[in-house]
Amino acid sequence: MKKRIMQVLVAVLVLSIVLPFMSTKASAATGNEIVSYSKTLLGVPYRYGGTTASGFDCSGFTSYVYKKIGVSLNRTAADQYRQGTSVSKSNLQPGDLVFFNNFAPVSHVGIYIGSGKFISAESEGIAISSINDSYYWGKYYIGAKRIIKATVATPPPAPPVTDGNFADVTSSHPAYEAIKTLNVDGVINGFDNQEFRPEASVTRGQAAAMVNRVLKLTPKSTSKYSDVGTTHTFAKDIQAMTEAGILQGYTTGKFGVSDTLTKAQLAVIMDRAFKITSTANNQAHVASTYQDVAASFWAYDSIIALKVIDQTTLFQTSNFGTTKSADRAEFSAALYSAIETN
């Protein structure tokens, strides 16, 4: 009798210490916190129908522990088995409810604490046992339920790349040096997870911004394009490019800020911004033609000039693909080559 009184007094003392800590909201609770609190009740006696720290039955114990983190469980083991999400034995995590059929289809419930063990109200009181105990519990194990979502630590976002070393651009990439140089100079940036996405297309708005990061032109007025508001990220760059005659809008009054840039447009923009035709004329023209670009094509001179000044080999092909979208690697190669040869 004295032993039972001492057990109750110890339980009350423990509760007075941990209750303030267990006021954590359910949304913030973790399986490990549930396990930690349940262990403070070790030794509390078994009591049929018990739901308080003076004595528990199995479902009274699990209900009591979960209630402390703001989660309501059904009263009986069988009813608790109808809650939550089923979990395989191989995927058990601390805080999951584990169930047994030692007396009825669902007659016992406990809290999984890790390493193949669970804590529950057994005949001798709150105790820890193995779910794989071949002499008893292992024979009666029937399943598990996850009541709270597993808490997974979200890693902090990777810092933006500023040294040109992107995760998806190796040193063997033809445009590696161009991409690296432009990134270090703050002309072109990457995406999340330190990716550059070299095959992603370039929009007209992005092209205007990147070229102006090199030229650093200041517009004299605000944009008048219907699809470029004054607060648009690229508004000043677009207006500066327009005033300089480098990148014009459409006759519809729109700039086409989100339209993809074609490779022919890329060559012409480089020519208007950096006069690459003049530069190319001063260099030897070796195999400086494309099979798919006729001499009468409107952007012929600019396209041939781009091939002549190319510092990356990206444009040293037999065909150019005038109507294809310019990707980020090609834009970087063109811009880098234009800068390097001026």
Secondary structure, DSSP 8 states (H G I E B T S, - for coil): -HHHHHHHHHHHHHHHHHTTGGG--GGG--HHHHHHHHHTTTT--B-TT-EETTEE-HHHHHHHHHHTTT----SSHHHHTTSSEEE-GGG--TT-EEEE-SSSTT-EEEEEEETTEEEEEETTEEEEEETT-TTTHHHHEEEEEE-S--------------SS--TT--TTSTTHHHHHHHHHTTSS---GGG---TTSB-BHHHHHHHHHHHH----SS----TT--TTSTTHHHHHHHHHTTSS---TTS---TTSB-BHHHHHHHHHHHH-HHHHHHTS--SS---TT--TTSTTHHHHHHHHHH-SSSTT-SS---TTSB-BHHHHHHHHHHHHHT-
